Structures are given as C-alpha cells and as structure tokens.
Amino acid sequence: MDAWTLHWLEASGNLDDFRTEVIGEFAAAYQSISRLMPAPRLDILIQTLPGETIPEMGLVGRAVRSTLFSMTLDPDNPNFLASLRNGTLHRQIIHEVHHCLRMAGPGYGWTLGEALVSEGLAGQFVGHLLGSEPEPWERAVTPAELLQIPIEPQTLDSTHYNHSEWFFGFGAYPRWLGYTLGYQMVEQWLASTGDIDVATWINVPARTIIDSAIEARRGSLET
C-alpha cells in the first residue's frame, strides 16, 4: 500500500485486537483498485467511536477531501465482526476512495443532483470492481416507490436541500432514499451508455447522468 498511509487515532479507544485484520482489508481494497488504475495517494484516519457508526455494519466511512478519508469502527457493535470479515469493510473502503477520486476532479457537488450522482457512482464503482450486490442503502426503496416520490428538475438543481433528510431519513423521506435514488440513476445511465473508461467512472459530469435520469423518469411516468 505504498500510496496509502493509515493513521490510527487511539484517544477514543484502540483497535489492537483487530488491527491485523483491518490492515488486511485495506490491503485487499488497494489491490482491487490497482487492478483498474494506480491507487491514488491518500491519508486515511482509522478510529473507534462507539455508537457513531451505521448500526447495521458497525462502521462508517467519510471522505473529507481528495487526499483524505476516515473510517470509523465500533468493535462493540454486534455487526462489526461480520462487516470486518465478510467484505463489507473492503467495499466501504473502495466507496470512499471513489469519493476522493471524484473530489480531485469535478468534486462531490453542491446540489442535490450532484450528491445523488456522486453517491451512485461510488456504489456502482464498487460493484464494477468486485462484482458485488447493491448495499442495503442502495436498494432501500423500490423502483415503484421511487416513481411515487415527486422529484422535480429544480429540486435536483437546488443547493439548499437537506442532506440528512434525503440520505439518512431525518425528515419526510424514507431512510437511505438518496443512496437508492443515486444508485438507480447511475445504473440507468450505465445501461444506456455501455462500457466506460476509468476517467469516465471518476469524472463524468453530474449533469450527464441527471439529464439521463430525468428523461428516463419522464418516460416511465408516461407509460
């Protein structure tokens, strides 16, 4: 992992019992990415924060900027060991690396539509590399249910949207709606585009995918 430096934050608790396994998952993710492209140079913060992760996984990642992301782990969570050993951590590392790669290009985005695209691309990128199934948050809402949720073009272009409401369910929308919607938007675009190169996986303009999704949604509502 020559291009990645792991920084272990231990003031809130150490991960000594799991350090070897965690390093192994980072090494596996590094190799997965290296089969497609040179791994980007990154600093990675690894910390334990009990109760501060996704309950279903016992871990959560967060991209900070193009050269930095964090991975928070909670060994006290009953789902943590499974996530460490069944490939979940491996997949989440790749998800956050894609965010960092995109931040180095067009950026994560400021509008709702741009955020949907960034999350959808990261999720689809994981599946592209590993052949894995969608994560629970990428299939939390059925396509039929998505069509029942009013999503206007001006809403997608808004910079004044509530990220927690759209992505985490803290409000009127179902939990993980944004992740599912973004994943399906990118899935539909990929189906219409065919094979794409590495640069496109990272730098495709959000507008390209948004416009494709609006057209596909319009067609679905008219049939």
Secondary structure per residue as TSV (DSSP state, phi and psi in degrees):
chain	resnum	aa	ss	phi	psi
A	1	M	-	360.0	55.4
A	2	D	T	-60.2	-31.3
A	3	A	T	-89.6	-7.5
A	4	W	E	-114.5	135.4
A	5	T	E	-116.9	119.9
A	6	L	E	-90.8	127.6
A	7	H	E	-113.2	117.6
A	8	W	E	-95.0	112.6
A	9	L	E	-91.8	122.3
A	10	E	-	-121.9	1.0
A	11	A	T	-64.0	-29.2
A	12	S	T	-96.7	4.8
A	13	G	-	136.8	146.8
A	14	N	-	-103.2	164.8
A	15	L	-	-119.5	32.9
A	16	D	G	-55.2	-39.3
A	17	D	G	-68.7	-18.2
A	18	F	G	-122.2	3.1
A	19	R	H	-59.0	-43.9
A	20	T	H	-62.3	-42.6
A	21	E	H	-67.7	-40.7
A	22	V	H	-62.6	-45.9
A	23	I	H	-59.4	-39.2
A	24	G	H	-61.8	-38.1
A	25	E	H	-70.3	-36.6
A	26	F	H	-65.6	-40.2
A	27	A	H	-64.6	-38.9
A	28	A	H	-65.7	-41.4
A	29	A	H	-64.9	-39.5
A	30	Y	H	-58.9	-44.9
A	31	Q	H	-66.3	-38.7
A	32	S	H	-60.0	-45.2
A	33	I	H	-69.2	-38.2
A	34	S	H	-66.0	-21.1
A	35	R	T	-71.5	-18.9
A	36	L	T	-106.1	-34.7
A	37	M	S	-161.7	162.5
A	38	P	-	-63.6	132.6
A	39	A	-	-64.7	135.5
A	40	P	-	-71.9	154.2
A	41	R	-	-74.7	124.4
A	42	L	E	-141.1	146.5
A	43	D	E	-99.8	136.9
A	44	I	E	-129.8	120.8
A	45	L	E	-89.3	129.5
A	46	I	E	-120.6	124.8
A	47	Q	E	-143.7	160.4
A	48	T	E	-113.7	127.6
A	49	L	-	-137.7	96.0
A	50	P	T	-56.2	130.6
A	51	G	T	80.2	3.0
A	52	E	-	-112.2	25.2
A	53	T	S	-122.5	177.1
A	54	I	B	-69.5	120.0
A	55	P	T	-54.7	-37.6
A	56	E	T	-70.1	-11.3
A	57	M	T	-125.5	-29.6
A	58	G	T	74.5	19.7
A	59	L	E	-156.3	161.4
A	60	V	E	-158.3	139.0
A	61	G	E	-107.7	156.4
A	62	R	E	-149.9	119.5
A	63	A	E	-80.4	130.1
A	64	V	E	-99.3	-45.7
A	65	R	E	-159.2	-174.5
A	66	S	T	-64.1	-19.8
A	67	T	T	-118.3	11.2
A	68	L	E	-150.1	130.8
A	69	F	E	-141.6	161.9
A	70	S	E	-116.0	151.3
A	71	M	E	-129.3	114.0
A	72	T	E	-99.8	130.1
A	73	L	E	-121.9	147.7
A	74	D	-	-130.9	91.1
A	75	P	T	-61.2	-19.6
A	76	D	T	-78.6	-14.0
A	77	N	S	-72.4	132.6
A	78	P	T	-64.0	-16.4
A	79	N	T	-96.5	-1.7
A	80	F	H	-63.3	-49.0
A	81	L	H	-60.4	-41.4
A	82	A	H	-61.8	-42.9
A	83	S	H	-64.1	-33.7
A	84	L	H	-70.1	-32.9
A	85	R	H	-109.3	-8.7
A	86	N	S	-106.9	10.1
A	87	G	S	98.4	-5.7
A	88	T	H	-62.5	-46.7
A	89	L	H	-62.1	-42.6
A	90	H	H	-53.1	-48.4
A	91	R	H	-66.8	-39.3
A	92	Q	H	-68.3	-33.2
A	93	I	H	-61.1	-47.9
A	94	I	H	-62.6	-39.5
A	95	H	H	-56.4	-47.7
A	96	E	H	-70.8	-33.5
A	97	V	H	-62.6	-40.9
A	98	H	H	-60.9	-41.3
A	99	H	H	-57.1	-45.0
A	100	C	H	-62.8	-42.2
A	101	L	H	-60.6	-43.0
A	102	R	H	-69.7	-35.8
A	103	M	H	-61.9	-28.8
A	104	A	T	-76.4	-14.2
A	105	G	T	-109.1	-109.9
A	106	P	T	-72.6	-16.1
A	107	G	-	96.0	163.1
A	108	Y	S	-63.7	-40.2
A	109	G	-	115.7	156.2
A	110	W	S	-111.1	-19.7
A	111	T	S	-95.7	165.2
A	112	L	H	-58.9	-46.5
A	113	G	H	-59.9	-41.4
A	114	E	H	-65.3	-38.9
A	115	A	H	-65.7	-42.1
A	116	L	H	-58.6	-43.8
A	117	V	H	-65.5	-44.2
A	118	S	H	-61.7	-42.7
A	119	E	H	-69.2	-40.9
A	120	G	H	-64.3	-41.6
A	121	L	H	-63.3	-43.4
A	122	A	H	-61.7	-43.5
A	123	G	H	-64.5	-44.7
A	124	Q	H	-68.2	-31.9
A	125	F	H	-63.4	-40.8
A	126	V	H	-59.9	-47.9
A	127	G	H	-62.6	-36.3
A	128	H	H	-63.6	-42.6
A	129	L	H	-74.6	-39.5
A	130	L	H	-109.2	-11.2
A	131	G	-	67.6	25.8
A	132	S	-	-87.1	161.0
A	133	E	-	-78.6	160.9
A	134	P	-	-58.1	146.2
A	135	E	-	-72.0	162.9
A	136	P	G	-53.7	-36.9
A	137	W	G	-77.0	-11.1
A	138	E	G	-94.2	-1.3
A	139	R	S	-140.7	33.7
A	140	A	S	-78.2	-21.8
A	141	V	S	-127.9	132.5
A	142	T	-	-73.4	156.1
A	143	P	H	-54.8	-38.7
A	144	A	H	-64.2	-39.9
A	145	E	H	-67.8	-36.6
A	146	L	H	-61.1	-37.6
A	147	L	H	-68.0	-19.9
A	148	Q	H	-84.5	-10.5
A	149	I	S	-93.6	119.0
A	150	P	-	-68.2	120.0
A	151	I	-	-130.9	100.7
A	152	E	-	-88.1	151.4
A	153	P	H	-53.0	-38.5
A	154	Q	H	-67.4	-27.5
A	155	T	H	-67.5	-42.3
A	156	L	H	-65.3	-28.7
A	157	D	T	-88.0	-0.9
A	158	S	-	-78.0	136.5
A	159	T	S	-93.9	-3.9
A	160	H	S	-107.4	41.0
A	161	Y	-	-93.8	161.0
A	162	N	-	-95.9	103.4
A	163	H	H	-61.1	-42.4
A	164	S	H	-64.7	-33.9
A	165	E	H	-69.7	-44.0
A	166	W	H	-75.0	-34.4
A	167	F	H	-105.7	-29.3
A	168	F	H	-113.8	-3.2
A	169	G	-	79.8	18.1
A	170	F	-	-87.8	68.9
A	171	G	S	160.8	-140.4
A	172	A	S	-81.2	-17.8
A	173	Y	S	-99.5	157.3
A	174	P	-	-61.5	149.3
A	175	R	T	-57.2	134.1
A	176	W	T	71.3	15.7
A	177	L	H	-52.8	-48.6
A	178	G	H	-60.9	-41.0
A	179	Y	H	-64.3	-44.0
A	180	T	H	-65.5	-44.9
A	181	L	H	-62.9	-46.0
A	182	G	H	-62.9	-40.9
A	183	Y	H	-61.3	-43.0
A	184	Q	H	-72.7	-34.3
A	185	M	H	-59.6	-46.9
A	186	V	H	-70.1	-37.3
A	187	E	H	-59.7	-43.7
A	188	Q	H	-65.1	-41.4
A	189	W	H	-65.0	-43.3
A	190	L	H	-61.6	-39.6
A	191	A	H	-63.4	-33.0
A	192	S	H	-86.1	-16.6
A	193	T	H	-98.7	-35.5
A	194	G	-	86.3	-160.5
A	195	D	-	-62.1	138.6
A	196	I	-	-127.2	157.3
A	197	D	-	-87.0	175.2
A	198	V	H	-60.7	-42.9
A	199	A	H	-59.8	-38.4
A	200	T	H	-70.3	-37.7
A	201	W	H	-54.7	-31.8
A	202	I	H	-97.3	-42.1
A	203	N	H	-111.0	3.8
A	204	V	-	-52.7	132.8
A	205	P	-	-61.6	135.2
A	206	A	H	-56.4	-35.1
A	207	R	H	-59.4	-35.2
A	208	T	H	-60.5	-45.7
A	209	I	H	-74.7	-38.4
A	210	I	H	-61.5	-47.6
A	211	D	H	-63.2	-39.0
A	212	S	H	-62.8	-41.0
A	213	A	H	-68.4	-39.3
A	214	I	H	-63.2	-43.2
A	215	E	H	-65.2	-42.3
A	216	A	H	-67.0	-38.6
A	217	R	H	-67.2	-41.0
A	218	R	H	-60.2	-42.3
A	219	G	H	-65.2	-38.0
A	220	S	H	-67.4	-38.2
A	221	L	H	-71.9	-26.0
A	222	E	H	-83.7	-18.1
A	223	T	-	-89.2	360.0
